[in-house]
């Protein structure tokens, strides 16, 4: 697991550098658990939008994608392509 990177620390850094908004990208160490990302976006909707991570090899990948993108503030999704075998995509 990576070192903790609380969203509050990012907000402080953004303020120090006069950055008003940012796009948060789901890191791979958290795999497909987008809860922290979604929570940060919900807590600070005026500051953050998000790019989530979906397991493209899962049988329910299309449903995961739809559910993730239904959240306000989500702007995109990324896939980790290892073998490119996503028959649904």
Secondary structure, DSSP 4 states (H G I P E B T S, - for coil): -PPP--HHHHHHHHHHTT---EEEE--GGGTT--HHHHHHHHHTTTTEEEEEE--TTSTTHHHHHHHHHTSTTEEEEE---SS---TT-
